[in-house]
Every structure is written in structure tokens, then in C-alpha cells.
Amino acid sequence: MYNIGIDAMGGDNGLEFCIDAIISSLKKHDDLKITIFGNAIEIKECFKSKNFESNKVELIDCNQKIEMNDHPVFAIREKTNSSIVKASNMLKENSIDAFISAGSTGALIAIAQFVLKPIAGVDRPVLGAIIPTNNMPMILIDSGCNVDSKATWLYQYAKLSNIYYKLMFDKENPTIGLLSVGTEENKGNNLTKETYKLIKEDSSLNFIGNVEARDLMYGICDIVVTDGFAGNVFLKTYEGTATLILRLIKDEIKSSFLSMLGGLLIKPKLKKLLSKYDATIYGGAPILGTNALIIKIHGNSKTGEYISSIEQTISLLNKNLINNFKYSF
Amino acid sequence: MDANNVNKLKEIIAKFAKTDVDKLDLNADFKNDLHLDSIDLFQLIIEAEETFKIKIENSQLLKIKTVNDALNIIQNA
């Protein structure tokens, strides 16, 4: 039986979505226990309002919250009664098997680095974001954790995400690209050139060389490796452009009676197309390279995302993600 | 902190600075001379806290710029 910890303090949308997901998952999985970290009184009231009781739920009362604007390292040192710190202690003692949180990314990375510690051979734990493409989903690593990176770290990210991709998507030899400003080997800055050599020398990795940002959404590689600065710029540009294009299409559709009629006709196809680009169906983003399984989900997660992340966590525990990392370094 | 512990502390700092204890420059700046970032520095402090069973206040951490700063703050914690 797995005991999965869930942060009931982290989300922007209140407690209800989280509790609904927990009830749904407990009904689906007989061999699942959930440890909830949050305000115990509020959680009990929420369960009561839904007429749900279970001996497979444990509450850990927390009366401090790590806010998004808190300094991550200072916060985990000071707010010892927060959900994230209490959960990290239980992860360290193996009292829970994994932890899902919509809370502060910085604090989660900080506990991965300072409390749970990186696995031997890894310098910096990292978040790999899953991005749907025109082809298979792609992992963007680093999506913003370490803005000043070293080539050895990027090489470690390539190794970590290679294992994660294999287990998450059941694909042998996922292709790995290195984000650069041209596809030729000599293109890029010093960090890219140095990283290129390190990844190329590792025959266990299916390295396809440099890739350009404009080609990524066509699904030219399964994993794209870059430093946290460029990765975050890419991610936000992609999100911003996609949002703008959608808004422009909506505005045009609403601009006349005829175009509204056309809009009605294409609505089902458009919905189908958009669902293909919904990353939340895959769950959250695990912190790769630390000694326990932590899944970071969006702050605005709703019931569906919590459920997906619980399913993802069970799957990654079944596939022994953390030990696979340890054996590979 | 006795001389033995000061040496132990210097060993911890030298390990993070990737240098020998006898080559450790006490005036070296962690960021500019030893090329350690804030994560490395926090890691160093946490290791010192665990080794010497001490607790350094967050407000003190921001004052650490050089090896000497670290030695002084950790010794006085």
C-alpha cells in the first residue's frame, strides 16, 4: 500500500478541489492511503460536508504557509510548521512514499536540495516540464530552476530526464535535443558547446544534437535540454504566444454574425485540437534527482489535475523512479 | 569554538571551495573568487550547522560574503 502525502495548503483554488480528488482516488484504489498536510479543522469540515469518512486518510495539522514571495531557503528554515516542511520530514523518515504539492516551487526545490539531498552524482535537483507537441509530449529541462547552470548539470538533466521519459511514456531511447541557436555542432554559447560534448560522449543517450526553438512544437525531440534561464524564456514565450493566438481567433469569431456561425461550425474540432495540448492530463512535474518523489502541480490546479497527479505518482512509484535514478548515476 | 573545530570548519569550507585547507584564502569572496552560488553557500552553512549542532539565524546568512565572514558567523553562532 502506498501512502501519498498531499499538500492541502498549496493551491490557489481552496481546499475543495484537492479533497474531491482525494475522495475520488481513494474510491478507485483500495491499496492507497493519503496523508493530508494542512489545516486539520478545515479539512475535517470539508470531508464532513461531503459525507466522507475513511481510515485511509491521515491528517497532519499545519498552521504555517510558505507564500510565493517568501525566500525559499529562509522559509523552509523558519516555517517548520508548514505543510512543505512537515511533509519533507516525513519523506525523509520514509513515513510517506511521495508528496504532491501545488505550493511554492522554490520551497519544494529547496527541500529537495537541502533536506532530502540530491542523489549521488547529481548536483542540482530540477523540474522537467511536460509540454504537449504536435507529436509526442516533450520534456523541457530545465524549465526555470537553475538560471545559472554548468555544463555538467545540463548533462545530468539529460540523464535524469532520459530515465523519467522512458518510465513515464514507456518509450525506449527517447530522443534528446540541446536547445541552441542553430543545429550545427559549433552553434551556441560556451555552455551549449560544452554540454554538447558531454551528452554526445554518452552512448547510452539518444542525442540528436542541437535543436532550434521554432522546431520544438513540431515534436522533433522527446527531451529538450537547456539551462533554466533559456528554458523559462522559451516556456513563457510559448505560453504567451499560444494564449494571444487563441484570443485573436476568439475576437475574430465574435466580430460578425457570419464569423460566429463559422465559429460554431469549427467549435468541436477546435475543442478537440486544444485538448491535445492540455498538459494537465499527464499530472505534474516531478523533481528529478532528489532522494524522494515530489510532484509539483500548478497553483491553480483543480480536481482533474489533482487526480492525474495521484495517478502519475502511483505509476512512478510502481516503476521505482527514484531507484532507477540511483542505479544510473 | 576550539582550534580543532575551527580546523574542521575550514575543511568544510575548503571542500565546497574545491581547494586544500592550507590554500584557503580567508579573504576570498565566495561568489567572485570561489565561484560558489547561493545554493552552494546554503549547503555549506547547513553542513556546518549539522556538524557543530548549531543554528545560524537567517539574518546572519545574508552577511556572509567571504570565507572570513563565514568563519566568524559560524564560530559565534
HADDOCK unambig.tbl for C-alpha pairs under 7 A between the chains (distance, minus, plus):
assign (segid A and resid 74 and name CA) (segid B and resid 58 and name CA) 6.16 0.50 0.50
assign (segid A and resid 114 and name CA) (segid B and resid 43 and name CA) 6.65 0.50 0.50
